[in-house]
Structure formats: C-alpha cells, structure tokens
Amino acid sequence: MSTVRDLAKFENALYTKSILPAPVDQEFNKQPAFSDGSDAPYGYGWYFRTIKGHTVMWHSVGIRRTASQA
C-alpha cells in the first residue's frame, strides 16, 4: 500500500529525472507514432495532444462510479 507521501516521492523522482535512465525517460515522454509515422494520440498509458504548438500529455483512469485524472 502506498501513501500520499510515497506518491509525492515517486513524482519528485520522475520530475527530477533521477529514477529512469535518460533514454527510457525520453521514450516515455515522446509522442507515440503509428507505423506510417503519423502521430498516435495514446501510448504507454498517456494521451497526447498538441495545443497551440505545445504537446500536452495526460493520464486518465475511470472505474465505474469513480474517476481520477493525473
């Protein structure tokens, strides 16, 4: 079981780039592509969209009668 404090530590590790090797971090944070090279809207559990020239990524989970978004 995790606590809010555990999740905060994990998030901090992700944002400070101290938990994943650089090539893995780059792969997880880039826009996924279809085999023809066109952008895919979803990959590795994240949604991607370009808004006003900026790539935005988000993760969303829904369970019946509940919802969460990070």
N, C-alpha and C positions, 0 to 999 in steps of 0.2 A: 504494500500500500504506500502511496506517495502522499506527501503533504504539500501544501501551497509553497512552503519554504523549499522543498525538493524541486518543485517545478520551476521556481524562481532561479535556483542554482543552475538547472539544466538550460533554461532560456538564456541566462547570462553566458554560459559556456558556448552556446550556439552563436550569440551575437559577438562575442569577443574572439571567435574563431579558434578556441582552444580545445574543442572536443573532436573535431573532424580534421583529417589531413586536407590541405588546400584543394587538391584535385577533386576530392569527394564533395567538399563544400561547394565548389564551383559547379559540379554536375547537378547537385540537388537544387541549386538556385538559378539554373538557366531555363529558359523557355523550352519545353519539350517540342519535338518535331515529329511529324508523320514521315513515313519512308520516302515520300516525294519531296521532303524538305520544307513543306509548309508548316506554319506554327500549329501546334496542338494546344487546346485550351486547358488540358489537365495532364498532370504527370507526377509521380511519386507522392500522391496524396494531396497535391496542391493544385489550385486553379490559377490560371494566368490570364491577364487581360492587359492590353495597352490602353491607357487613358491619358489623353493629351501628351503623347510622346513618352510616357513613363510606364514601365512594366510594373504591374501590381500583381502580387501573388497572395493568396489566402487559402486557408484550410477551413472546411466546414463539415460538421458532423450532425446528423439528425437521427434521433432514436424516437420511436413512436411516443408521442405526448411530451417529448423533450427536444431541445435543440441547443447546440453550443456552437460557437464560432470563435476562432482564434485569429 
